[in-house]
């Protein structure tokens, strides 16, 4: 779902590599599903994706913003 949102909104996601969008989606999903956890990105994630969390922060923030706007819009319709 999160990756699909990025396809519907060209900006700013057209400037990110697809692998960064995928990894950021995984990070955001972990945050949304486990809000009480303090760490959402583990060494295993780095091994699988080759991205450190700091490399994903910008894209993840943009994705979180888009998700929040879409979620609020869906609740009102």
Residue, then its C-alpha position, 0 to 999 in steps of 0.5 A: x500500500x505504501x509503495x502504491x501511494x508513491x506511484x500516485x504522487x510523483x513528487x517528491x518520490x520520482x527523485x528516489x530510487x525504487x529500492x529506497x522507496x521500498x526500504x522506506x516503506x518497510x521502515x514506515x510499516x514497522x513504525x506504524x505497526x509497532x509504535x511502542x518500539x524504539x528501534x525499527x531498523x535492525x542490522x538484519x534490515x541493513x543486510x537485506x536492503x544495504x541501507x542505513x536508517x539515516x539514508x532513509x529518513x528523508x524518504x520515510x518522512x515524505x512517505x509518512x506525511x503522504x500516508x497521514x494525509x491519505x489516511x485522514x482523507x480516507x476517514x472523512x470519505 
